[in-house]
Amino acid sequence: MLVCHGAADPMVSMETAQEFEAALAASKVDLQPYICSGAKHGFTNPAADRAGIGGVGYNRLADERSWAAMLRFFEETLH
């Protein structure tokens, strides 16, 4: 399982993300966490900034990097 998370996401704290990771590890889930530094909630949505919600925002670099991580994950798991 690939999980891409924004480190600056106030809606899902890093502590909550780490607890989620620990729960998956305890369940023997093969987890690939990908933490995007400085990325807020909704970082892959180019329209996120228009929502006008604090803690929500687009981050082009995090979007591109997480997309590349997803493509690598698909290459590994679907072949």
C-alpha positions in Angstrom: 0.0 0.0 0.0 1.3 3.4 -1.0 0.3 6.3 1.2 1.3 9.8 0.2 0.9 12.3 3.0 1.5 16.0 3.3 3.7 16.8 6.3 2.0 20.2 6.7 -1.5 18.7 6.6 -3.3 19.9 9.7 -6.3 17.6 9.1 -4.3 14.5 9.4 -1.3 15.1 11.7 2.0 13.4 11.4 1.2 11.7 14.7 -2.0 10.3 13.3 -0.2 9.3 10.1 2.4 7.4 12.2 -0.3 5.7 14.2 -1.9 4.6 11.0 1.4 3.3 9.7 2.0 1.4 13.0 -1.5 -0.2 12.8 -0.8 -1.3 9.2 2.6 -2.7 10.2 1.0 -4.7 13.0 -1.4 -6.1 10.4 1.5 -7.1 8.2 0.5 -4.7 5.5 3.4 -3.9 3.1 3.2 -0.2 3.5 5.2 2.4 1.5 4.7 5.7 3.2 5.7 8.8 1.2 5.8 12.0 3.2 5.8 15.3 1.2 7.6 18.0 3.1 5.7 21.3 3.3 2.6 19.9 1.6 -0.9 20.7 2.9 -4.1 18.7 2.7 -5.2 18.3 -0.9 -1.7 18.9 -2.3 -2.4 17.1 -5.5 -5.5 19.1 -6.4 -4.6 22.2 -8.5 -7.8 23.9 -7.5 -7.2 23.3 -3.7 -6.1 26.9 -3.1 -9.4 28.2 -4.4 -11.3 26.4 -1.6 -10.2 29.1 0.8 -9.8 26.5 3.6 -6.9 26.9 6.0 -4.5 24.0 5.8 -5.6 23.1 2.2 -3.4 23.9 -0.7 -1.9 22.7 -4.0 1.9 21.9 -4.0 3.2 21.3 -7.5 6.4 19.7 -6.5 4.7 17.4 -4.0 2.1 16.6 -6.6 4.7 15.6 -9.2 6.8 13.6 -6.7 3.9 11.7 -5.3 2.7 11.0 -8.9 6.1 9.6 -9.7 6.0 7.5 -6.5 2.6 6.1 -7.5 3.9 5.2 -11.0 6.9 3.3 -9.4 4.5 1.6 -7.0 2.3 0.5 -9.9 5.3 -0.7 -11.9 6.4 -2.8 -8.9 3.0 -4.2 -7.9 1.3 -4.7 -11.2 4.0 -6.5 -13.1 
